[in-house]
């Protein structure tokens, strides 16, 4: 599927790729040494496709893959340039590029998320997260907040969802944890059966 650019402004760019291709398709799009490295260092075909699509997404944004590295906790970073966040679910791969620190999550609706909801929804959110759809949103939103920090975030204890406003493509979250206290505004959007959320602003208190 052709690359989708869902958001592109001076603050951030959001790119998506629907993975309908096999790994051989990517061999003509990326340098041979990078392609061979990814094939050699990943066993699962799903993981290989995810990594290959990340190279293409970065290149589509004018970013050389060699600038990508990971912090000790696994947060993706770029050398001397913008901030990024990756996400992959089902057969869609996503990349967010931002001038500010950022977190992105993409989730395909699944029964598993419903089953584990008591582990990430706290009692103060019960009046807001009262449908399966809002449970999917809650998981996706909290994953995006976790990816913003990259470590030491307890979904149930540290993140409280204040509002999910799908009609405005917006969510508001209060954070109180190891990284301080503050409020997030996130962009949210539905893509088929997928839920997508990414951090826009964080205001420390």
N, CA, C and O of each residue as an XYZ file, in Angstrom:
820
protein
N       0.845     -1.194      0.000
C       0.000      0.000      0.000
C       0.877      1.241      0.000
O       1.904      1.245      0.679
N       0.525      2.286     -0.724
C       1.321      3.519     -0.702
C       1.387      4.108      0.704
O       0.521      3.872      1.546
N       2.426      4.867      0.921
C       2.622      5.554      2.193
C       1.491      6.531      2.450
O       1.033      7.229      1.545
N       1.045      6.570      3.708
C       0.018      7.523      4.102
C       0.640      8.562      5.020
O       1.324      8.207      5.980
N       0.414      9.828      4.742
C       0.886     10.919      5.606
C      -0.357     11.563      6.205
O      -1.075     12.297      5.525
N      -0.606     11.283      7.485
C      -1.845     11.714      8.105
C      -1.740     13.083      8.758
O      -2.737     13.794      8.883
N      -0.554     13.446      9.166
C      -0.389     14.757      9.805
C       0.963     15.311      9.409
O       1.979     14.623      9.498
N       0.969     16.532      8.981
C       2.221     17.150      8.563
C       2.141     18.652      8.817
O       1.533     19.388      8.040
N       2.746     19.093      9.889
C       2.795     20.521     10.195
C       4.166     20.841     10.768
O       5.042     19.976     10.812
N       4.352     22.063     11.202
C       5.686     22.471     11.646
C       6.118     21.783     12.935
O       7.306     21.756     13.259
N       5.149     21.222     13.680
C       5.494     20.544     14.931
C       5.737     19.051     14.758
O       6.610     18.489     15.420
N       4.973     18.392     13.871
C       5.070     16.939     13.794
C       4.630     16.408     12.441
O       3.901     17.063     11.696
N       5.098     15.195     12.148
C       4.698     14.462     10.949
C       4.353     13.040     11.356
O       5.108     12.393     12.081
N       3.208     12.557     10.885
C       2.761     11.193     11.178
C       2.666     10.432      9.863
O       1.970     10.854      8.940
N       3.376      9.300      9.784
C       3.398      8.479      8.580
C       2.950      7.064      8.908
O       3.301      6.522      9.956
N       2.171      6.464      8.008
C       1.708      5.092      8.169
C       2.003      4.288      6.910
O       2.002      4.821      5.800
N       2.259      2.982      7.104
C       2.423      2.069      5.985
C       1.615      0.811      6.289
O       1.814      0.180      7.327
N       0.708      0.446      5.391
C      -0.036     -0.804      5.540
C       0.759     -1.909      4.861
O       1.018     -1.854      3.659
N       1.142     -2.909      5.640
C       2.076     -3.935      5.170
C       1.335     -5.071      4.462
O       0.955     -6.067      5.077
N       1.143     -4.894      3.169
C       0.567     -5.951      2.341
C       1.632     -6.658      1.509
O       1.327     -7.571      0.741
N       2.897     -6.226      1.670
C       3.991     -6.757      0.867
C       4.799     -7.800      1.649
O       4.707     -7.886      2.873
N       5.588     -8.586      0.915
C       6.516     -9.488      1.588
C       7.872     -8.795      1.703
O       8.068     -7.696      1.183
N       8.797     -9.450      2.386
C      10.084     -8.802      2.663
C      10.881     -8.510      1.392
O      11.665     -7.562      1.364
N      10.689     -9.318      0.332
C      11.447     -9.095     -0.903
C      11.098     -7.747     -1.531
O      11.928     -7.139     -2.206
N       9.884     -7.289     -1.311
C       9.465     -5.998     -1.855
C      10.384     -4.884     -1.373
O      10.699     -3.964     -2.128
N      10.812     -4.966     -0.123
C      11.604     -3.890      0.466
C      13.065     -3.911      0.002
O      13.783     -2.926      0.178
N      13.504     -5.012     -0.583
C      14.909     -5.121     -0.996
C      15.278     -4.105     -2.067
O      16.450     -3.764     -2.227
N      14.285     -3.624     -2.797
C      14.548     -2.619     -3.837
C      14.409     -1.188     -3.316
O      14.712     -0.231     -4.028
N      13.951     -1.047     -2.072
C      13.681      0.284     -1.521
C      14.748      0.773     -0.555
O      14.891      1.977     -0.344
N      15.500     -0.154      0.034
C      16.474      0.246      1.048
C      17.852     -0.311      0.696
O      17.954     -1.276     -0.060
N      18.923      0.298      1.244
C      20.272     -0.182      0.945
C      20.456     -1.657      1.292
O      19.902     -2.154      2.272
N      21.235     -2.335      0.478
C      21.411     -3.780      0.639
C      21.974     -4.149      2.002
O      21.543     -5.134      2.602
N      22.940     -3.365      2.504
C      23.566     -3.707      3.786
C      22.558     -3.611      4.940
O      22.588     -4.428      5.860
N      21.671     -2.616      4.888
C      20.655     -2.472      5.937
C      19.632     -3.600      5.832
O      19.240     -4.190      6.839
N      19.211     -3.889      4.617
C      18.255     -4.980      4.387
C      18.803     -6.299      4.926
O      18.107     -7.013      5.649
N      20.042     -6.622      4.579
C      20.644     -7.885      5.019
C      20.828     -7.922      6.531
O      20.666     -8.974      7.151
N      21.164     -6.787      7.125
C      21.333     -6.724      8.580
C      20.014     -7.036      9.292
O      19.985     -7.805     10.253
N      18.930     -6.434      8.812
C      17.621     -6.661      9.438
C      17.192     -8.114      9.285
O      16.675     -8.704     10.234
N      17.394     -8.698      8.120
C      17.041    -10.096      7.892
C      17.841    -11.005      8.822
O      17.301    -11.960      9.381
N      19.130    -10.706      8.986
C      20.015    -11.566      9.774
C      19.754    -11.477     11.267
O      20.010    -12.436     11.996
N      19.245    -10.330     11.739
C      19.119    -10.118     13.177
C      17.690    -10.226     13.706
O      17.436     -9.903     14.866
N      16.772    -10.671     12.882
C      15.391    -10.868     13.322
C      14.864    -12.192     12.780
O      14.982    -12.470     11.586
N      14.292    -12.996     13.645
C      13.826    -14.327     13.243
C      12.417    -14.318     12.678
O      12.154    -14.920     11.637
N      11.516    -13.639     13.362
C      10.109    -13.684     12.978
C       9.847    -12.803     11.766
O      10.335    -11.675     11.695
N       9.083    -13.312     10.821
C       8.779    -12.558      9.613
C       8.054    -11.248      9.944
O       8.302    -10.220      9.314
N       7.159    -11.293     10.933
C       6.435    -10.091     11.343
C       7.399     -9.010     11.827
O       7.239     -7.834     11.500
N       8.392     -9.413     12.604
C       9.381     -8.466     13.119
C      10.247     -7.919     11.984
O      10.585     -6.735     11.981
N      10.606     -8.767     11.025
C      11.395     -8.337      9.880
C      10.647     -7.263      9.096
O      11.216     -6.226      8.755
N       9.367     -7.517      8.811
C       8.568     -6.546      8.065
C       8.433     -5.230      8.828
O       8.476     -4.150      8.240
N       8.271     -5.339     10.143
C       8.171     -4.133     10.976
C       9.435     -3.287     10.854
O       9.357     -2.074     10.655
N      10.600     -3.926     10.973
C      11.865     -3.203     10.899
C      12.119     -2.629      9.508
O      12.595     -1.502      9.373
N      11.798     -3.415      8.464
C      11.988     -2.933      7.106
C      11.096     -1.727      6.824
O      11.518     -0.772      6.172
N       9.876     -1.779      7.314
C       8.960     -0.657      7.092
C       9.435      0.596      7.822
O       9.208      1.710      7.351
N      10.090      0.425      8.963
C      10.620      1.583      9.680
C      11.695      2.299      8.866
O      11.774      3.527      8.871
N      12.518      1.523      8.170
C      13.547      2.129      7.322
C      12.901      2.971      6.228
O      13.334      4.090      5.955
N      11.854      2.419      5.602
C      11.173      3.122      4.511
C      10.450      4.360      5.039
O      10.476      5.413      4.402
N       9.809      4.237      6.197
C       9.123      5.385      6.785
C      10.107      6.519      7.083
O       9.825      7.683      6.800
N      11.254      6.174      7.651
C      12.269      7.186      7.935
C      12.758      7.839      6.642
O      12.883      9.062      6.567
N      13.031      7.020      5.629
C      13.512      7.555      4.356
C      12.474      8.468      3.723
O      12.823      9.471      3.100
N      11.204      8.128      3.880
C      10.126      8.954      3.313
C      10.079     10.329      3.972
O       9.603     11.299      3.382
N      10.579     10.396      5.198
C      10.640     11.676      5.910
C      11.991     12.361      5.742
O      12.259     13.390      6.363
N      12.838     11.779      4.897
C      14.143     12.382      4.644
C      15.158     12.100      5.732
O      16.114     12.857      5.900
N      14.965     11.021      6.475
C      15.858     10.688      7.590
C      16.644      9.425      7.263
O      16.066      8.401      6.898
N      17.958      9.505      7.394
C      18.822      8.355      7.145
C      18.720      7.380      8.313
O      18.783      7.784      9.474
N      18.561      6.092      7.999
C      18.422      5.058      9.028
C      19.635      5.013      9.957
O      19.522      4.617     11.117
N      20.786      5.419      9.442
C      22.003      5.374     10.264
C      21.939      6.346     11.439
O      22.719      6.226     12.384
N      21.015      7.309     11.387
C      20.871      8.268     12.484
C      20.030      7.723     13.641
O      19.953      8.334     14.707
N      19.398      6.557     13.414
C      18.547      5.967     14.438
C      19.371      5.166     15.439
O      20.227      4.368     15.059
N      19.102      5.389     16.716
C      19.688      4.543     17.757
C      18.686      4.437     18.896
O      17.656      5.111     18.885
N      18.982      3.600     19.872
C      18.042      3.344     20.962
C      18.697      3.613     22.314
O      19.862      3.282     22.536
N      17.932      4.212     23.197
C      18.412      4.438     24.558
C      18.504      3.086     25.274
O      17.980      2.093     24.771
N      19.161      3.030     26.436
C      19.246      1.767     27.171
C      17.891      1.150     27.506
O      17.790     -0.066     27.664
N      16.842      1.981     27.616
C      15.512      1.442     27.920
C      14.707      1.124     26.660
O      13.543      0.733     26.753
N      15.321      1.289     25.475
C      14.662      0.907     24.235
C      13.907      2.003     23.519
O      13.233      1.729     22.525
N      13.998      3.252     23.996
C      13.308      4.366     23.338
C      14.085      4.770     22.091
O      15.288      5.017     22.180
N      13.427      4.846     20.914
C      14.137      5.246     19.697
C      14.507      6.723     19.719
O      13.725      7.568     20.156
N      15.703      7.017     19.241
C      16.216      8.376     19.222
C      16.919      8.631     17.890
O      17.322      7.695     17.200
N      17.058      9.908     17.540
C      17.782     10.303     16.341
C      18.960     11.184     16.728
O      18.855     12.018     17.626
N      20.067     10.995     16.052
C      21.258     11.794     16.338
C      21.078     13.224     15.833
O      20.838     13.451     14.648
N      21.198     14.184     16.754
C      21.272     15.611     16.414
C      20.096     16.116     15.577
O      20.272     16.976     14.715
N      18.908     15.588     15.827
C      17.770     16.050     15.032
C      16.475     15.853     15.816
O      16.487     15.890     17.046
N      15.351     15.644     15.110
C      14.047     15.587     15.747
C      13.866     14.359     16.629
O      14.719     13.473     16.680
N      12.724     14.333     17.324
C      12.338     13.198     18.155
C      11.410     12.282     17.350
O      10.681     12.743     16.471
N      11.444     10.990     17.658
C      10.601     10.050     16.928
C       9.973      9.038     17.882
O      10.418      8.852     19.014
N       8.921      8.392     17.380
C       8.314      7.264     18.070
C       7.734      6.335     17.008
O       7.115      6.789     16.045
N       7.938      5.037     17.190
C       7.412      4.021     16.278
C       6.266      3.270     16.940
O       6.182      3.196     18.166
N       5.387      2.718     16.118
C       4.404      1.762     16.614
C       4.023      0.823     15.483
O       4.073      1.182     14.306
N       3.643     -0.383     15.866
C       3.246     -1.386     14.877
C       2.188     -2.273     15.498
O       2.339     -2.738     16.627
N       1.118     -2.505     14.758
C       0.059     -3.402     15.220
C      -0.635     -3.991     13.991
O      -0.825     -3.306     12.986
N      -1.006     -5.261     14.085
C      -1.626     -5.897     12.933
C      -0.704     -5.794     11.739
O       0.434     -6.260     11.788
N      -1.186     -5.187     10.662
C      -0.340     -5.021      9.473
C      -0.091     -3.547      9.138
O       0.139     -3.198      7.981
N      -0.140     -2.690     10.156
C       0.163     -1.271      9.949
C       1.372     -0.863     10.795
O       1.462     -1.172     11.983
N       2.281     -0.169     10.150
C       3.469      0.370     10.816
C       3.362      1.891     10.806
O       2.939      2.477      9.810
N       3.743      2.533     11.912
C       3.558      3.981     12.048
C       4.821      4.645     12.585
O       5.576      4.057     13.360
N       5.028      5.879     12.155
C       6.156      6.688     12.607
C       5.676      8.096     12.904
O       4.980      8.704     12.091
N       6.046      8.616     14.066
C       5.794     10.007     14.432
C       7.125     10.725     14.553
O       8.030     10.248     15.237
N       7.249     11.866     13.895
C       8.432     12.719     13.982
C       7.982     14.043     14.589
O       7.011     14.642     14.127
N       8.680     14.498     15.617
C       8.229     15.696     16.324
C       9.413     16.555     16.748
O      10.513     16.055     16.983
N       9.167     17.842     16.840
C      10.175     18.760     17.367
C      10.378     18.552     18.860
O      11.434     18.877     19.404
N       9.353     18.004     19.524
C       9.405     17.778     20.966
C       9.460     16.276     21.260
O       9.186     15.447     20.392
N       9.819     15.949     22.497
C       9.730     14.548     22.922
C       8.315     14.045     22.617
O       7.355     14.809     22.724
N       8.175     12.776     22.242
C       6.865     12.309     21.803
C       6.672     10.831     22.083
O       7.628     10.089     22.308
N       5.418     10.423     22.065
C       5.064      9.022     22.202
C       3.898      8.710     21.286
O       2.931      9.469     21.222
N       3.988      7.599     20.579
C       2.972      7.176     19.609
C       2.570      5.742     19.882
O       3.420      4.898     20.166
N       1.271      5.458     19.798
C       0.849      4.062     19.855
C      -0.288      3.811     18.884
O      -1.160      4.655     18.677
N      -0.253      2.633     18.299
C      -1.264      2.162     17.360
C      -1.688      0.775     17.802
O      -0.837     -0.092     18.000
N      -2.991      0.544     17.964
C      -3.478     -0.743     18.442
C      -4.653     -1.225     17.608
O      -5.590     -0.475     17.337
N      -4.588     -2.484     17.207
C      -5.726     -3.139     16.577
C      -6.660     -3.623     17.678
O      -6.217     -4.294     18.611
N      -7.943     -3.293     17.585
C      -8.911     -3.712     18.610
C      -8.872     -5.230     18.773
O      -8.920     -5.970     17.791
N      -8.785     -5.684     20.025
C      -8.722     -7.120     20.284
C      -9.338     -7.445     21.627
O      -9.410     -6.598     22.518
N      -9.781     -8.686     21.761
C     -10.380     -9.145     23.009
C      -9.355     -9.145     24.140
O      -9.716     -8.975     25.304
N      -8.092     -9.332     23.806
C      -7.047     -9.358     24.832
C      -6.999     -8.053     25.615
O      -6.822     -8.067     26.833
N      -7.156     -6.923     24.926
C      -7.130     -5.627     25.605
C      -8.272     -5.528     26.614
O      -8.093     -5.006     27.715
N      -9.432     -6.028     26.237
C     -10.574     -6.025     27.160
C     -10.257     -6.880     28.385
O     -10.538     -6.478     29.515
N      -9.675     -8.054     28.165
C      -9.392     -8.984     29.267
C      -8.432     -8.402     30.288
O      -8.596     -8.620     31.489
N      -7.432     -7.665     29.825
C      -6.415     -7.155     30.757
C      -6.752     -5.761     31.287
O      -5.957     -5.182     32.028
N      -7.906     -5.213     30.927
C      -8.239     -3.836     31.311
C      -8.176     -3.578     32.815
O      -7.793     -2.475     33.204
N      -8.532     -4.540     33.693
C      -8.397     -4.246     35.126
C      -6.960     -3.947     35.553
O      -6.739     -3.372     36.619
N      -5.996     -4.326     34.741
C      -4.594     -4.090     35.082
C      -4.127     -2.678     34.734
O      -3.092     -2.234     35.230
N      -4.882     -1.962     33.881
C      -4.406     -0.633     33.499
C      -5.438      0.482     33.690
O      -5.123      1.653     33.478
N      -6.658      0.136     34.085
C      -7.683      1.166     34.334
C      -7.905      1.280     35.833
O      -8.146      0.278     36.508
N      -7.825      2.507     36.360
C      -8.036      2.691     37.799
C      -9.472      3.135     38.078
O     -10.202      3.535     37.171
N      -9.855      3.056     39.330
C     -11.253      3.299     39.703
C     -11.696      4.735     39.436
O     -12.887      4.990     39.252
N     -10.759      5.666     39.413
C     -11.109      7.065     39.140
C     -11.466      7.323     37.682
O     -11.971      8.395     37.346
N     -11.207      6.348     36.818
C     -11.504      6.500     35.395
C     -12.767      5.759     34.970
O     -13.175      5.835     33.811
N     -13.380      5.050     35.899
C     -14.487      4.155     35.558
C     -15.640      4.867     34.850
O     -16.276      4.291     33.967
N     -15.906      6.102     35.230
C     -17.031      6.809     34.627
C     -16.747      7.225     33.189
O     -17.676      7.463     32.416
N     -15.471      7.315     32.827
C     -15.086      7.699     31.473
C     -14.879      6.477     30.590
O     -15.301      6.449     29.435
N     -14.226      5.478     31.150
C     -13.891      4.288     30.370
C     -14.945      3.218     30.646
O     -14.701      2.252     31.369
N     -16.112      3.413     30.057
C     -17.263      2.566     30.376
C     -17.766      1.764     29.171
O     -18.833      1.156     29.245
N     -17.020      1.754     28.072
C     -17.383      0.968     26.899
C     -16.130      0.263     26.380
O     -15.012      0.657     26.713
N     -16.314     -0.767     25.573
C     -15.163     -1.449     24.976
C     -14.331     -0.484     24.142
O     -13.102     -0.536     24.160
N     -15.003      0.390     23.418
C     -14.278      1.359     22.589
C     -13.375      2.241     23.446
O     -12.229      2.497     23.076
N     -13.877      2.704     24.581
C     -13.059      3.551     25.445
C     -11.954      2.761     26.146
O     -10.925      3.326     26.515
N     -12.164      1.463     26.328
C     -11.079      0.620     26.849
C      -9.951      0.544     25.833
O      -8.779      0.636     26.197
N     -10.298      0.376     24.563
C      -9.267      0.392     23.521
C      -8.536      1.727     23.509
O      -7.311      1.774     23.398
N      -9.301      2.813     23.626
C      -8.670      4.130     23.666
C      -7.746      4.263     24.874
O      -6.638      4.786     24.761
N      -8.204      3.792     26.019
C      -7.411      3.929     27.244
C      -6.061      3.236     27.112
O      -5.030      3.801     27.478
N      -6.066      2.017     26.591
C      -4.810      1.286     26.424
C      -3.881      2.017     25.458
O      -2.691      2.167     25.735
N      -4.414      2.469     24.334
C      -3.605      3.137     23.315
C      -3.044      4.453     23.839
O      -1.875      4.766     23.613
N      -3.870      5.219     24.534
C      -3.445      6.503     25.093
C      -2.347      6.293     26.139
O      -1.348      7.012     26.143
N      -2.528      5.323     27.011
C      -1.539      5.089     28.068
C      -0.232      4.550     27.496
O       0.842      4.864     28.008
N      -0.312      3.744     26.444
C       0.906      3.289     25.773
C       1.672      4.476     25.186
O       2.899      4.529     25.269
N       0.946      5.423     24.596
C       1.604      6.603     24.028
C       2.310      7.415     25.114
O       3.420      7.903     24.902
N       1.669      7.561     26.272
C       2.300      8.280     27.396
C       3.537      7.530     27.876
O       4.571      8.140     28.147
N       3.432      6.208     27.979
C       4.592      5.400     28.376
C       5.756      5.615     27.400
O       6.900      5.778     27.823
N       5.463      5.615     26.101
C       6.521      5.771     25.107
C       7.123      7.177     25.143
O       8.276      7.368     24.757
N       6.357      8.147     25.601
C       6.899      9.505     25.772
C       8.063      9.475     26.762
O       9.117     10.059     26.510
N       7.864      8.794     27.883
C       8.907      8.721     28.907
C       9.906      7.601     28.627
O      11.104      7.761     28.860
N       9.416      6.474     28.130
C      10.300      5.366     27.785
C      10.581      4.375     28.889
O      11.128      3.305     28.626
N      10.219      4.703     30.126
C      10.473      3.785     31.231
C       9.730      4.249     32.480
O       9.280      5.391     32.564
N       9.612      3.351     33.438
C       9.134      3.633     34.792
C       7.785      4.357     34.805
O       7.633      5.402     35.439
N       6.820      3.787     34.099
C       5.460      4.311     34.108
C       4.509      3.170     34.444
O       4.479      2.152     33.753
N       3.735      3.347     35.508
C       2.723      2.367     35.894
C       1.375      2.838     35.348
O       0.838      3.860     35.775
N       0.843      2.075     34.400
C      -0.354      2.514     33.680
C      -1.522      2.801     34.617
O      -2.222      3.800     34.449
N      -1.732      1.944     35.585
C      -2.893      2.075     36.460
C      -2.705      3.155     37.517
O      -3.652      3.861     37.866
N      -1.494      3.283     38.022
C      -1.247      4.188     39.144
C      -0.814      5.594     38.719
O      -1.143      6.568     39.396
N      -0.092      5.711     37.623
C       0.516      6.993     37.253
C      -0.274      7.786     36.222
O      -0.108      9.002     36.123
N      -1.132      7.121     35.453
C      -1.817      7.788     34.345
C      -3.322      7.790     34.592
O      -3.934      6.733     34.741
N      -3.911      8.975     34.634
C      -5.358      9.100     34.784
C      -5.919      9.838     33.568
O      -5.543     10.976     33.287
N      -6.812      9.176     32.863
C      -7.437      9.790     31.698
C      -8.559     10.719     32.160
O      -9.488     10.298     32.849
N      -8.456     11.966     31.776
C      -9.441     12.976     32.161
C     -10.576     13.060     31.151
O     -11.740     13.197     31.526
N     -10.235     12.977     29.869
C     -11.255     13.106     28.817
C     -10.807     12.388     27.554
O      -9.638     12.444     27.172
N     -11.751     11.713     26.914
C     -11.566     11.138     25.584
C     -12.604     11.792     24.685
O     -13.800     11.531     24.812
N     -12.143     12.638     23.783
C     -13.047     13.403     22.912
C     -12.786     12.999     21.460
O     -12.096     13.694     20.714
N     -13.356     11.858     21.087
C     -13.081     11.324     19.754
C     -13.575     12.266     18.662
O     -12.967     12.361     17.596
N     -14.681     12.965     18.930
C     -15.215     13.871     17.917
C     -14.265     15.042     17.653
O     -14.326     15.672     16.597
N     -13.384     15.329     18.625
C     -12.391     16.395     18.462
C     -10.998     15.827     18.216
O     -10.021     16.570     18.123
N     -10.915     14.501     18.112
C      -9.621     13.822     17.935
C      -8.642     14.204     19.038
O      -7.471     14.484     18.779
N      -9.141     14.210     20.275
C      -8.312     14.702     21.380
C      -8.565     13.916     22.655
O      -9.683     13.468     22.908
N      -7.518     13.751     23.456
C      -7.635     13.169     24.792
C      -6.787     13.987     25.756
O      -5.753     14.535     25.375
N      -7.230     14.066     27.004
C      -6.507     14.775     28.055
C      -6.155     13.768     29.152
O      -6.995     12.977     29.581
N      -4.912     13.812     29.591
C      -4.410     12.842     30.566
C      -3.640     13.561     31.663
O      -2.858     14.471     31.393
N      -3.870     13.143     32.899
C      -3.082     13.633     34.035
C      -2.045     12.580     34.384
O      -2.369     11.403     34.543
N      -0.789     13.017     34.502
C       0.295     12.107     34.880
C       0.860     12.500     36.227
O       1.121     13.675     36.485
N       1.049     11.502     37.093
C       1.658     11.727     38.404
C       2.460     10.479     38.741
O       1.908      9.468     39.177
N       3.787     10.565     38.530
C       4.609      9.378     38.733
C       6.065      9.721     38.927
O       6.400     10.803     39.410
N       6.938      8.794     38.547
C       8.374      8.944     38.773
C       8.974     10.138     38.030
O      10.020     10.654     38.423
N       8.313     10.575     36.961
C       8.863     11.652     36.140
C       8.280     13.023     36.491
O       8.524     14.004     35.789
N       7.511     13.084     37.579
C       6.933     14.347     37.997
C       5.423     14.350     37.876
O       4.781     13.299     37.897
N       4.863     15.544     37.749
C       3.413     15.717     37.642
C       3.139     16.634     36.461
O       3.830     17.636     36.275
N       2.141     16.296     35.667
C       1.819     17.148     34.532
C       0.586     16.690     33.793
O      -0.064     15.718     34.178
N       0.272     17.393     32.733
C      -0.918     17.095     31.937
C      -0.535     16.964     30.468
O       0.187     17.799     29.922
N      -1.033     15.898     29.835
C      -0.819     15.651     28.412
C      -2.068     15.995     27.618
O      -3.190     15.772     28.072
N      -1.859     16.537     26.434
C      -2.894     16.537     25.409
C      -2.410     15.611     24.299
O      -1.272     15.720     23.842
N      -3.275     14.707     23.872
C      -2.931     13.767     22.829
C      -3.896     13.891     21.657
O      -5.067     14.225     21.840
N      -3.403     13.622     20.464
C      -4.261     13.470     19.296
C      -4.671     12.003     19.202
O      -3.851     11.110     19.416
N      -5.934     11.758     18.884
C      -6.417     10.390     18.721
C      -7.176     10.292     17.401
O      -7.799     11.255     16.954
N      -7.113      9.118     16.789
C      -7.857      8.915     15.538
C      -8.085      7.430     15.306
O      -7.285      6.586     15.709
N      -9.203      7.134     14.642
C      -9.536      5.766     14.253
C      -9.134      5.547     12.801
O      -9.351      6.411     11.951
N      -8.549      4.390     12.526
C      -8.206      3.977     11.165
C      -8.694      2.539     11.015
O      -8.046      1.606     11.488
N      -9.837      2.365     10.355
C     -10.470      1.044     10.264
C     -10.707      0.531     11.679
O     -11.385      1.190     12.466
N     -10.154     -0.646     12.016
C     -10.315     -1.197     13.365
C      -9.126     -0.890     14.268
O      -8.918     -1.553     15.285
N      -8.361      0.104     13.894
C      -7.189      0.487     14.667
C      -7.465      1.771     15.453
O      -8.225      2.639     15.026
N      -6.820      1.854     16.612
C      -6.871      3.040     17.462
C      -5.458      3.622     17.504
O      -4.490      2.903     17.749
N      -5.349      4.925     17.265
C      -4.040      5.570     17.228
C      -4.050      6.793     18.135
O      -4.998      7.579     18.130
N      -2.979      6.942     18.916
C      -2.843      8.098     19.810
C      -1.390      8.547     19.828
O      -0.476      7.723     19.795
N      -1.186      9.856     19.879
C       0.176     10.352     20.044
C       0.158     11.647     20.854
O      -0.781     12.440     20.781
N       1.218     11.830     21.620
C       1.324     13.013     22.482
C       1.549     14.260     21.639
O       2.334     14.260     20.690
N       0.839     15.324     22.008
C       1.026     16.622     21.345
C       1.759     17.594     22.267
O       2.762     18.198     21.888
N       1.239     17.731     23.479
C       1.873     18.654     24.432
C       1.913     17.997     25.805
O       1.058     17.182     26.152
N       2.936     18.377     26.583
C       3.033     17.967     27.977
C       3.357     19.199     28.789
O       4.336     19.896     28.519
N       2.526     19.467     29.792
C       2.698     20.647     30.635
C       2.983     20.213     32.069
O       2.071     19.806     32.789
N       4.254     20.300     32.488
C       4.578     19.948     33.874
C       3.895     20.897     34.853
O       3.708     22.076     34.555
N       3.529     20.384     36.011
C       2.876     21.213     37.019
C       3.860     21.586     38.126
O       3.492     22.285     39.070
